[in-house]
Structure formats: C-alpha cells, structure tokens
C-alpha cells in the first residue's frame, strides 16, 4: 500500500479469525476509506493521517451478535420470579403471561417507545465490542406492530454506532386473533404481511419458530417459499424443544442458519454441513430455562458445521445483553474451545447473517469494524465472567469509544 492511510494502529496484537483463527503479534493495521487497507509489521506500515499506539493491546474484528429479539416492550421478570416460586408455565399463561404479555406490550408501543426501551439494551452490547447486531421482529404478530418493530430496528442503527440486520419473525407464535387457525395466519403472513414489509425495505431475512408449540414443518416451508419468491434468505429456530427436522428443512432452502439445536440429529447435521448452514448456539436460553439437553457440539465440529454464538436477547427466555458472557457459557456448558467461541462471535456470526464478505475477520478489503481489548491473550475474552476489557471500538474506520 503506497497511499496515505486514514488510520494506523501500531503496537498491537491481532486475532484475525482468518483461515480457522490466526494470530499476528507485534503488528500494525492501516485503515483507508473505512476498510482495512494493510496489515503487517510496523516498520513497513504506510504513512497515516492519524496514528494510535495500542500499547500492546489485542485487536479482534468487531463482535457480531447474530440472534437477538432485543427490540421489544415490557418486562417479564415477574413471571421469572413466579416460576422460581413454583408456578408452572401453564399457571403463568392462564394469568395472561408468557409471550403474549410481550405481544400486548409491544403492540401498545410506538416506535419511540420501543426505542426508549431497547436502546439501553443495545448500548450494553456495544460497550462490549459488538459492531453488528441482528434484530428480529415477532412480538407484534400483526402488520402495524411488526412494522413498528422493524422500523425501530432500523432506527437503532441510525442512532447508535452499530450495523443492524433485520429479520422478519412473524411466524413466532399464533396471535389470539387467529386462535385455532394457524394455516390462515401463515397464509396471511406469506401473501400480505411479509410482501408488504419486504417491499418497504424493512426485511433482510425471514425466520420462523418450527416447534410443536410453534409452527409445523409444512407451515414453515410455506414461509420459506414466500421468502424465496421475494429474494430473501431464510433462517430458523430449529430443534430447540424437540426434533421437528427443521434444520434439514432450512438447509434445503440454503438457509443462513439453524438456531438453538438442542435436539438436532445426525440427519440435520449432515444437511447443514452440505448446505453450509451455520449452527447458531444460544447458551443464554439453555441456562435461563435450566435445560439439560445440549446441542451436539462434538458432532457439529466433526462435520465441519460452522458454529456461531449469540445472546438470543429476549424478555422471556434469555434476558442477556452480554455476548462475552454468552461466549463463556458456550465454552463452559458445551465445551467450545476459546478459539471456537471467538470464531462464533466474529466470522461465523457474520456468516449467519450473510455478511462474511464484509465483516468478521481482520484482512484487507474488509470493513474496519474493530474491537481493541486490554487482555493478555485472546482466550481472556472467553475466560472472565463479568469482565469487560474493551478499550476501544471502531465502526467503519471511525473510532467510536475509547476507555482510558
């Protein structure tokens, strides 16, 4: 590189996530026009308009939280407390609780209301080095409320330094207006709600909850066919509570990811491996619900299925706003290695959003979404519970936050 760089980071160690992981110690990294322009030894670095001596800190790609329901209204801590005191899910549902309590609160919220409640949750993720975030709809379950959720998700990216990928999750639960008529609801989603929201530019991908308490295999496939007609990629809440062959289905549609996967079988793993579908692991929900069936990590590893790690931030089953803690949970509960956990929150998270060509690794040409850490070694990001060693975050070549 002979041109003058906009930014030059020196005296820095790089965890590149290239070719299966990769570390470069005592390196320098140059940024030009918002992208990584050069990586190498300091003595060979190009001239730059602005230089930062990183003091021996570590740099990673900005973290990617590839599965969240972070835009919602309301709070379900009272239900959680009731469960700890012995109430069953059925008891809570009879009292008007469960997902429908979030649906009622979200339907009553304006875009500004949703933002006021959601922005603090997002800010906590950003303070830990997250630079890209997926946000799902699915707590509106009617056109106007789903639209407000997606518009709020877009507005998050306008107000905070984060890249947001939106996912339409209208097939999250059956709304009360369609009680006993799930096929009619799916028909409406496919022919009315999804096309309208997609035409308004609010949808980047389509998801569904394929489960005995959610939507059937056939209903999910109709959602995927509708997404394909609109040119939208698909992903799926799959095999969380039971094996519904959802992973194989989403793989057949070339899906970006299958998420949860506690009850995934060998056929699903094989289909995901052949399709390149990412396994998104969500330890927050597993922990919060005190589940006992773990995703088949060893089999996914043996099959070469990429494994992402995400928070699944949501009010009912994973009120988690720390991707670093999710990485620790994935390692401690499910035996991911620290390197696998870091890959899961960077390049594999990017793959789960279809953004691997733009973010997720430190290599020339990628967007300069970077996180700088005061750590002795990269495994420290996965090791320490409750710690936040993030010193600085860079979004598209702009230094956004620095902790002295």
C-alpha positions as CSV (number, residue, x, y, z in Angstrom):
1,X,0.0,0.0,0.0
2,X,1.5,3.3,-1.0
3,X,-1.4,5.7,-0.4
4,X,-1.7,7.6,2.9
5,X,-3.9,5.7,5.3
6,X,-6.6,7.4,7.3
7,X,-5.8,5.5,10.5
8,X,-2.9,3.4,11.6
9,X,-2.9,1.2,14.7
10,X,0.5,0.2,15.9
11,X,2.0,-1.8,18.8
12,X,-1.0,-4.2,18.6
13,X,-1.5,-7.9,18.5
14,X,-4.2,-9.2,16.0
15,X,-6.6,-12.1,16.4
16,X,-7.5,-12.2,12.7
17,X,-10.1,-15.1,12.6
18,X,-8.6,-15.8,9.1
19,X,-8.2,-19.5,8.0
20,X,-9.6,-21.0,11.1
21,X,-8.4,-18.5,13.6
22,X,-5.0,-16.8,13.2
23,X,-2.9,-14.5,15.4
24,X,-0.3,-11.9,14.4
25,X,1.7,-10.5,17.3
26,X,3.5,-7.1,17.3
27,X,1.7,-6.0,14.2
28,X,0.2,-2.8,12.7
29,X,-3.1,-2.3,10.8
30,X,-4.0,0.5,8.5
31,X,-7.5,1.8,7.5
32,X,-8.4,3.7,4.4
33,X,-11.9,4.8,3.4
34,X,-13.5,2.8,6.2
35,X,-11.8,-0.5,5.2
36,X,-8.8,-2.5,6.3
37,X,-6.1,-1.4,3.8
38,X,-3.0,-3.0,5.1
39,X,-1.7,-5.4,7.8
40,X,1.9,-6.1,8.6
41,X,5.0,-5.2,10.7
42,X,5.2,-1.6,12.0
43,X,8.5,-0.9,10.1
44,X,6.6,-1.5,6.8
45,X,3.5,0.4,7.6
46,X,2.2,3.2,5.3
47,X,2.1,6.8,6.4
48,X,-1.2,7.8,8.0
49,X,-3.1,10.9,8.9
50,X,-3.8,9.6,12.4
51,X,-1.9,7.0,14.4
52,X,-2.8,5.1,17.5
53,X,-0.2,3.3,19.7
54,X,-2.3,0.5,21.2
55,X,0.2,-0.2,23.9
56,X,0.4,-4.0,23.3
57,X,-3.4,-4.5,23.4
58,X,-5.2,-7.2,21.3
59,X,-7.4,-6.3,18.4
60,X,-10.2,-8.6,17.0
61,X,-12.9,-8.0,14.4
62,X,-15.9,-6.2,15.9
63,X,-18.1,-8.8,17.6
64,X,-21.3,-10.0,15.9
65,X,-24.4,-10.9,17.8
66,X,-26.3,-12.8,15.1
67,X,-29.5,-13.7,17.0
68,X,-31.5,-11.3,19.2
69,X,-35.0,-10.2,19.9
70,X,-33.7,-7.0,21.5
71,X,-36.4,-4.7,20.3
72,X,-39.5,-5.3,22.4
73,X,-41.6,-3.7,25.0
74,X,-42.4,-4.8,28.5
75,X,-40.6,-6.9,31.2
76,X,-41.2,-10.4,32.3
77,X,-39.2,-10.6,35.5
78,X,-42.3,-11.1,37.5
79,X,-43.0,-14.3,35.5
80,X,-39.5,-15.4,36.1
81,X,-39.8,-14.8,39.8
82,X,-43.2,-16.7,39.8
83,X,-41.5,-19.7,38.1
84,X,-38.8,-19.7,40.8
85,X,-41.5,-19.7,43.4
86,X,-43.1,-22.8,41.9
87,X,-45.6,-21.5,39.2
88,X,-45.8,-23.6,36.0
89,X,-45.8,-22.2,32.5
90,X,-49.5,-23.1,32.3
91,X,-50.2,-21.1,35.5
92,X,-48.5,-18.1,34.1
93,X,-50.2,-18.4,30.7
94,X,-53.6,-18.6,32.4
95,X,-52.8,-15.4,34.2
96,X,-52.1,-13.7,30.9
97,X,-48.3,-14.2,31.0
98,X,-45.9,-15.7,28.6
99,X,-45.1,-14.5,25.1
100,X,-48.5,-12.9,24.8
101,X,-47.7,-10.5,27.6
102,X,-44.8,-9.2,25.5
103,X,-47.0,-9.1,22.4
104,X,-49.6,-6.9,24.2
105,X,-46.9,-4.6,25.5
106,X,-45.2,-4.4,22.1
107,X,-48.5,-3.8,20.2
108,X,-49.2,-0.9,22.6
109,X,-45.8,0.7,22.0
110,X,-44.9,3.3,19.4
111,X,-41.6,3.3,17.5
112,X,-40.3,5.9,20.0
113,X,-41.5,3.7,22.9
114,X,-39.7,0.7,21.5
115,X,-36.5,2.7,21.0
116,X,-36.6,4.1,24.5
117,X,-36.8,0.6,26.0
118,X,-34.4,-1.1,23.5
119,X,-31.5,1.4,23.1
120,X,-30.1,0.8,26.6
121,X,-30.0,-2.9,26.0
122,X,-28.2,-2.4,22.7
123,X,-25.8,0.0,24.3
124,X,-24.7,-2.6,26.7
125,X,-23.7,-4.9,23.8
126,X,-21.9,-2.2,22.1
127,X,-19.8,-1.4,25.2
128,X,-18.5,-5.0,24.9
129,X,-17.2,-4.6,21.3
130,X,-20.3,-5.6,19.3
131,X,-20.4,-3.8,16.0
132,X,-23.0,-5.8,14.2
133,X,-26.4,-6.9,15.5
134,X,-29.3,-9.0,14.2
135,X,-32.7,-7.8,15.4
136,X,-35.9,-9.9,14.9
137,X,-39.5,-8.9,14.8
138,X,-42.1,-11.3,16.1
139,X,-43.7,-9.7,19.1
140,X,-46.2,-7.8,17.1
141,X,-47.9,-10.6,15.2
142,X,-50.0,-8.0,13.3
143,X,-48.8,-5.9,10.4
144,X,-48.7,-2.5,12.1
145,X,-46.9,-3.7,15.2
146,X,-44.4,-5.8,13.2
147,X,-43.7,-2.8,11.1
148,X,-43.0,-0.7,14.1
149,X,-40.6,-3.2,15.5
150,X,-38.7,-3.3,12.2
151,X,-38.7,0.4,11.9
152,X,-37.3,0.7,15.4
153,X,-34.6,-1.8,14.5
154,X,-33.6,0.3,11.5
155,X,-33.6,3.4,13.8
156,X,-31.3,1.6,16.2
157,X,-28.6,1.7,13.5
158,X,-29.3,5.4,12.8
159,X,-28.9,6.4,16.5
160,X,-26.1,4.1,17.7
161,X,-22.8,3.1,16.0
162,X,-23.9,-0.4,15.1
163,X,-24.7,-2.3,11.9
164,X,-28.2,-3.9,12.1
165,X,-29.6,-6.8,10.1
166,X,-33.3,-7.2,10.4
167,X,-35.2,-10.5,10.4
168,X,-38.9,-10.9,10.0
169,X,-40.2,-13.4,12.5
170,X,-44.0,-13.1,12.0
171,X,-44.2,-16.9,12.4
172,X,-43.1,-16.7,16.0
173,X,-46.4,-17.5,17.7
174,X,-50.0,-17.7,16.9
175,X,-51.8,-14.4,17.7
176,X,-55.1,-14.5,19.6
177,X,-57.0,-13.2,16.5
178,X,-56.1,-16.5,14.7
179,X,-56.7,-18.9,17.6
180,X,-57.3,-22.4,16.1
181,X,-56.5,-21.1,12.6
182,X,-52.7,-21.4,12.2
183,X,-52.9,-22.1,8.4
184,X,-54.9,-18.9,7.9
185,X,-52.3,-16.9,9.8
186,X,-49.4,-18.4,7.8
187,X,-51.4,-17.6,4.6
188,X,-51.7,-14.0,5.7
189,X,-48.0,-13.8,6.5
190,X,-47.0,-15.2,3.1
191,X,-49.4,-13.2,0.9
192,X,-49.8,-9.9,2.8
193,X,-47.6,-9.0,5.7
194,X,-44.2,-10.3,4.5
195,X,-44.5,-8.9,0.9
196,X,-45.6,-5.5,2.3
197,X,-42.8,-5.2,4.8
198,X,-40.2,-6.5,2.3
199,X,-41.3,-4.0,-0.3
200,X,-40.8,-1.3,2.2
201,X,-37.2,-2.3,2.7
202,X,-37.6,-3.4,6.3
203,X,-36.6,-7.1,6.0
204,X,-33.2,-8.6,5.4
205,X,-34.1,-12.2,6.2
206,X,-37.0,-14.4,7.2
207,X,-37.2,-16.7,10.3
208,X,-39.8,-19.0,11.9
209,X,-40.3,-21.0,15.1
210,X,-40.6,-24.6,13.9
211,X,-41.7,-26.5,17.0
212,X,-44.7,-28.4,18.5
213,X,-45.7,-25.2,20.3
214,X,-44.9,-23.1,17.3
215,X,-45.4,-23.8,13.6
216,X,-45.3,-27.1,11.7
217,X,-42.7,-28.3,9.2
218,X,-45.3,-27.7,6.4
219,X,-46.2,-24.2,7.6
220,X,-42.5,-23.3,8.0
221,X,-41.8,-24.4,4.4
222,X,-44.6,-22.1,3.2
223,X,-42.8,-19.2,4.9
224,X,-39.6,-20.2,3.2
225,X,-41.2,-20.5,-0.2
226,X,-42.6,-17.0,0.3
227,X,-39.2,-15.6,1.3
228,X,-37.6,-17.2,-1.8
229,X,-40.2,-15.6,-4.1
230,X,-39.1,-12.2,-2.6
231,X,-35.4,-13.0,-2.9
232,X,-34.9,-13.1,0.9
233,X,-32.6,-15.5,2.7
234,X,-34.0,-17.7,5.5
235,X,-33.0,-19.0,8.9
236,X,-34.9,-21.0,11.6
237,X,-35.5,-21.5,15.3
238,X,-34.9,-25.3,15.0
239,X,-34.8,-28.3,17.3
240,X,-34.9,-26.3,20.5
241,X,-37.5,-28.3,22.4
242,X,-37.9,-31.3,20.1
243,X,-36.7,-32.6,16.8
244,X,-39.0,-31.4,14.0
245,X,-36.5,-31.8,11.2
246,X,-36.3,-28.1,10.9
247,X,-32.5,-28.0,10.4
248,X,-32.7,-30.2,7.4
249,X,-35.6,-28.1,6.0
250,X,-33.7,-24.7,6.4
251,X,-30.6,-26.3,4.9
252,X,-32.7,-27.5,1.9
253,X,-33.6,-23.8,1.3
254,X,-29.9,-22.8,1.5
255,X,-30.6,-21.2,4.9
256,X,-28.1,-18.9,6.6
257,X,-28.5,-20.6,9.9
258,X,-30.4,-23.0,12.1
259,X,-30.5,-21.7,15.7
260,X,-30.8,-23.4,19.2
261,X,-30.4,-27.1,18.0
262,X,-30.5,-28.8,21.4
263,X,-32.4,-31.7,19.8
264,X,-30.6,-31.8,16.5
265,X,-30.0,-35.2,15.0
266,X,-27.3,-36.6,12.6
267,X,-29.5,-36.1,9.5
268,X,-29.9,-32.5,10.3
269,X,-26.2,-32.1,10.9
270,X,-25.4,-33.7,7.6
271,X,-27.8,-31.5,5.7
272,X,-26.4,-28.4,7.4
273,X,-22.8,-29.4,6.5
274,X,-23.7,-29.9,2.9
275,X,-25.6,-26.6,2.6
276,X,-23.1,-24.5,4.6
277,X,-25.8,-23.6,7.1
278,X,-24.4,-22.1,10.3
279,X,-25.3,-23.6,13.7
280,X,-26.2,-20.7,16.0
281,X,-25.7,-21.7,19.6
282,X,-27.7,-19.8,22.2
283,X,-26.5,-20.7,25.7
284,X,-28.4,-17.9,27.4
285,X,-31.7,-19.6,26.8
286,X,-30.3,-23.0,27.8
287,X,-29.1,-21.6,31.1
288,X,-32.1,-19.4,31.8
289,X,-34.6,-22.3,31.2
290,X,-32.3,-24.8,33.1
291,X,-32.4,-27.1,30.1
292,X,-30.5,-30.4,30.2
293,X,-30.3,-31.4,26.5
294,X,-27.2,-29.8,25.0
295,X,-26.6,-29.1,21.3
296,X,-24.4,-31.8,19.7
297,X,-21.3,-29.7,19.6
298,X,-18.9,-32.5,19.1
299,X,-20.9,-33.9,16.1
300,X,-21.2,-30.4,14.6
301,X,-17.4,-29.9,15.0
302,X,-16.7,-33.3,13.4
303,X,-19.0,-32.5,10.4
304,X,-17.3,-29.1,9.9
305,X,-20.5,-27.1,10.5
306,X,-19.6,-23.5,11.5
307,X,-20.8,-22.7,15.0
308,X,-21.8,-19.1,15.9
309,X,-22.6,-17.9,19.4
310,X,-25.2,-15.3,20.2
311,X,-27.1,-13.8,23.1
312,X,-30.7,-14.5,22.0
313,X,-31.6,-11.4,24.0
314,X,-35.3,-11.6,24.7
315,X,-37.6,-10.9,27.7
316,X,-38.8,-14.5,28.3
317,X,-36.0,-17.0,28.0
318,X,-32.7,-15.1,27.6
319,X,-32.6,-11.5,29.0
320,X,-28.9,-11.5,28.2
321,X,-27.1,-8.4,27.0
322,X,-23.5,-9.7,27.2
323,X,-22.0,-11.5,24.2
324,X,-18.8,-12.1,26.2
325,X,-20.8,-14.0,28.8
326,X,-22.6,-16.0,26.1
327,X,-19.1,-17.0,24.8
328,X,-18.1,-18.1,28.3
329,X,-21.4,-20.1,28.7
330,X,-20.8,-21.8,25.3
331,X,-17.3,-22.8,26.4
332,X,-18.2,-23.8,30.0
333,X,-21.5,-25.5,29.4
334,X,-20.9,-27.0,26.0
335,X,-17.1,-27.3,25.7
336,X,-16.4,-25.0,22.8
337,X,-12.8,-24.0,22.9
338,X,-12.0,-20.3,23.4
339,X,-10.9,-20.1,19.8
340,X,-14.3,-21.6,18.7
341,X,-16.2,-19.2,20.9
342,X,-14.3,-16.2,19.4
343,X,-14.9,-17.5,15.8
344,X,-18.6,-17.9,16.8
345,X,-18.9,-14.3,17.8
346,X,-17.0,-13.0,14.7
347,X,-16.7,-14.7,11.3
348,X,-19.3,-17.4,12.0
349,X,-21.7,-14.8,13.4
350,X,-21.1,-12.8,10.2
351,X,-21.8,-16.0,8.1
352,X,-25.1,-16.5,10.0
353,X,-26.2,-13.0,8.6
354,X,-24.8,-13.5,5.1
355,X,-22.2,-10.8,5.8
356,X,-19.0,-12.8,5.8
357,X,-17.7,-10.9,2.7
358,X,-17.8,-7.6,4.6
359,X,-17.0,-8.3,8.3
360,X,-15.9,-10.9,10.7
361,X,-12.1,-11.1,10.0
362,X,-9.1,-8.9,10.0
363,X,-8.0,-8.9,6.4
364,X,-7.5,-6.3,3.7
365,X,-10.7,-5.2,2.0
366,X,-13.0,-6.0,4.9
367,X,-14.8,-3.2,6.7
368,X,-12.8,-1.7,9.5
369,X,-15.2,-2.8,12.3
370,X,-12.7,-3.5,15.1
371,X,-12.5,-4.0,18.8
372,X,-9.5,-3.3,21.0
373,X,-9.0,-5.2,24.2
374,X,-6.8,-4.9,27.3
375,X,-6.1,-8.6,27.6
376,X,-3.0,-10.8,27.9
377,X,-4.3,-13.3,25.3
378,X,-7.5,-13.8,23.3
379,X,-8.8,-16.6,25.5
380,X,-9.2,-14.0,28.2
381,X,-12.3,-12.7,26.4
382,X,-14.0,-16.1,27.0
383,X,-12.4,-16.8,30.4
384,X,-13.5,-14.0,32.6
385,X,-17.1,-13.8,33.7
386,X,-18.5,-10.3,34.2
387,X,-15.3,-8.6,32.9
388,X,-15.3,-6.1,30.1
389,X,-11.8,-5.4,28.9
390,X,-12.9,-3.5,25.8
391,X,-10.8,-0.3,25.4
392,X,-12.0,1.0,22.0
393,X,-14.4,0.2,19.2
394,X,-14.0,1.2,15.6
395,X,-17.0,1.2,13.2
396,X,-16.2,1.5,9.6
397,X,-12.9,3.2,10.3
398,X,-14.3,5.7,12.9
399,X,-13.1,5.4,16.4
400,X,-16.3,5.5,18.4
401,X,-15.5,4.7,22.0
402,X,-12.3,4.8,24.0
403,X,-11.8,3.8,27.6
404,X,-8.7,5.3,29.2
